[in-house]
Amino acid sequence: MEVKAINLLRDWANALRALDKLDWESRGFNMVLWCNEKLPETPELGCGTVCCAYGVATTLPSWKEAGIKLERKGSSWTFQEDAWEKLGLSVNDFHWITNPEGYDESNNPEKISPSLVAERIEEIMEDLQ
């Protein structure tokens, strides 16, 4: 796996771990929602406008530099179509990280913590190195 992709994944996991140290539930982190106005603006978390794991990542400077972002499709937001390729991931690995239905907590997605998502990112990083 490319060093740049590993660094992007590491930045993603680190941002989620930083968010986990905050009161993430009241800050609006929710794997089912794309955007809200609850997250704080910080160097680790960016602009404060997102609440899912992918959304948090798209506010990171390294992701912006790599051109990975949320895309507007009609009235909703979605993944950038080549995001997984830029991260060096398969589509399945990308969805294993980002799809709330793939977590044990899927019956109650509000309980999917940022650190749980970070663990998945780190597990994939270990497998790919």
N, C-alpha and C positions, 0 to 999 in steps of 0.2 A: 504494500500500500504506500502511496505517495506521502512524503513527510507533510506536505501542505494539507492533505486530507486528514491526517492524524491530528495535526494542530487544530484544524477546524472542529473536529470531534471533541478534542480535549477542551477547547474553549467552550463548547456547548455544554459538556458535562460540568465544567467549573462554574459556569453561569447558573446552571440549575442548582448546584450545591450551594452557591451564594444565596440564591433565592430561598432555598430550604432553611437557611439560618434566620430569615425574616419570618414574619407571620404570614406565610404564603396563602393560607386559606382566605384571610381577610383582604389580602392584596389582590385577589382575583385570579390566581393561577387555577386553571381548570382545563383539563385535556380535551374537553368537548368544545370549548369556545375558541375562536380565533383571536378576537381583539376586544379589549376593554380599556378603560382609562384608570385602572387602579394601581398598576405597578409603579414603583418610584423610579425616577430618573437617576441612574447611578452609572459609574464607569463599567460595572460588571453587567448591568442589565439594560443599558441603553436608554431609549426614549420614554419608556413607561407606558406604552400603548398596547401591550399584548398580554395574553394570558395562557396560551398553550405552549408546549415545549418547543415546537418549531417556531412559533411567533417570538418567543424569548430569544432564540438563536439568531433570528433575522435582524435583531437590533444590535448585535455584536459588531464591533469594527472589523474584525477579521472576516466575518461573513459578508458584510457590506463590500469590503475590498474584493472578495471572491465573486461578488455579484449574485449572491444567494439571497432571495427575498420572498416575501409574500406577493402573490399576484391577485389582482382584482379580476374576477370573472363575473360580469353582470353585477348583481347586488351582493355577492359574497366574496370571500377571500379563499385562496387555495394555495397549495404548494407550487413552487416554480417547477415546471415539468422536468428539468434536468438536475434538480437539487441532489438527488441520490448519487448521480454520476460525479458531481463536483465533490461529494463527500467520500467517494470511493466505495459506496455501498451498493448492494443489490437492492432492487425494489422491495423485495421481501424483508430485508434487514431494516430498511428505512421505515417501512410500515410497521414492523415489529416495535420500533421505538415510538412512532408517532400516533399509531392507531389506538385509541382508548379501549376498543373492544378486545384487544389482545392482552389486556392486563387482568389479573384475578379480580381486581376491584371494578371490573367493567359494569357490574350491576349498580355501582355507586361511584361514577367517575370522579366525583369531587374528592374522593379519598386517594386518588393517584397523586402521590407527592412528587415534587421536583427531584428528590434524591432517588426515588424509585426509577424514574426515567434516566437519570444520570447513571445508575447502575447498569441499565441496559446498554447505554452508549459505551461504557467502559468494558462491558463483557464483549461487545462486538469488536472494540479496539484490540483487546487481547487476542481474539480469534483471528483477526486480520493481520497481526504483526508477525 
